């Protein structure tokens, strides 16, 4: 029941192995920076609209509604594509789908940052919500790297990272908005969101396609098995040369007997 237990998958002694551990660390970093940035939209946009553009609470709530509609449409569109193309055909496309979500997140943050007129908040929310597909794609990617028995633990690890963003994101962006709302940069929270998404994209750029990651894991396991075999051979005792010569003589004698018979 301890959520911090999942972080053993990120340690040097992780049961998933060193290669998988390096991938899980990168995936957790991507999810942290992306969802940390998303809290600048989810947690701040309504307050920003009310305080900066003097919107009523009812009108500001429409921003969250537009976010939900876009997220719903994106997830269902992704499911429709998988249904039409088949799960087998979609396998291995997780990295590309994650890129689509990251680019959408960056565009949404950029629109919110440059919203000099209030109506731009709606397209910013609508586009930014598509970034949710990154979570689905990378969770699937990570699950394919580990043994099926560890799939739940991997999902718990990624979920815990998102929980951290829910703790830190509102605190950070609320503080930034309070400090910058009446300055020349009232949209500073969204600018920090842009930087955070760029950090997530930088980490994602180093993520190999799933086939390449699986091949790297297979090569590492083969090399480790070969190294173990060499160490076992080096550690095994060798028989004296005299014993070897006696054995060869015995083999020749047996061959002679067989031939004579």
ABEGO torsion letter per residue (X at the ends): XBAAAAAAAABAABAAEAAAAAAAAAAAAAAAAAAAAAAAAAAAAAAAAAAAAGBBAAAAAAAAAAAAAAAAAAAAAAAAAAAAAEAAAABGAAAAAAAAAAAAAAAAAAAAAABABAAAAAAAAAAAAAAAAAAAAAAAAAAAABBAAAAAAAAAAAAAAAAAAAAAAAAAAAAAAAAAAABABAAAAAAAAAAAAAAAAAAAAABBBAAAAAAAAAAAAAAAAAAAAAAAAAABBBBBAAAAAAAAAAAAAAAAAAAAX
